[in-house]
Amino acid sequence: MENGGGPNEIPENAPEHCPGPQSETAGKSDACQGCPNQEICATAPKGPDPDLVEIVERMATVKQKILVLSGKGGVGKSTFSAQLAFALAAMDFQVGLLDIDICGPSIPKMLGLEGQEIHQSNIGWSPVYVESNLGVMSIGFMLPNPDEAVIWRGPRKNGLIKQFLKEVYWGELDFLVVDAPPGTSDEHISIVQFLQATGIDGAVIVTTPQQVSLIDVRKEVSFCKKVGVEVLGVVENMSGLSQPLTEFKFMRMTETGEQKDMTEWAIAYMREKAPEMLNLVAFSEVFDSSGGGAAKMCGDMGVPFLGKVPLDPQLCKAAEEGRSCFSDDKCRASAPALKMIIEKMLAQKMISRTENGA
């Protein structure tokens, strides 16, 4: 079961005549002597997991299941997941957003749902709804205190993910977007194994342009290939700071090293001397992309490149306030880029509102 293999797969470090982890003699036969997996195989439950049958039944009403992944934390994966869900809902799709980042659930805040609770009925757990066609589920709704740390080992995390998949009643969905934590650990293996029978339609991987992030994203691409999840594409987030010039603050350093705000003077000066500058958008490369960024990595690894999203302070503000960046024209730098990426992703899967019954 190493490297994210299925429950019937023989581990790479198993002896030559391994009977297989699902065999009745697993961990007990002569061939198992000295194997590092002997105790695990001997005590593990045998046969098909009955919970998987329930998961298949729950997922029968979900048309498309998309994972949002990142190799590195802090690259804006959850922001992308939230805005992807907002965008799909605005296109009249029925959308669910499942947050399986058990230790760092930021989705409730990014959807404006802090303080909400999960309700149970005879048909299961009800998602918390932003709109009638956008439901959300997260451990963040289950914590008595938002500052409470979730200090869980792998089995307990996996148990909650399985419970989400078994118990949450989504109804008819066009899309279930799954926001996963960074890396390729327990949560990722679990979500792939639990959804294996129902099929995962693909994964979108989010990165920033510098090599420090891309090194880990390569591992994420490798993970997807090993477990058989199609990479729909890679998004390069925070691809340079992009902001209207009039939204900048202008500072002057004094002789004592202090900063003096010169914004009013600078804007007035430009308005008088060069008014055309007030319509410019300033751009600065924040992260080093001299290595070619995500586009080159995609070419090297043979996966689609979906596009770049600039580092936009207005998008950060939208995430903090739990609202869609598409609902107004404040996110002038990031919203068009996100829209193009989402449309490209849908076109790649040949999904339309008409085909999905929206």
Disulfide bonds with the S-S distance in Angstrom:
none
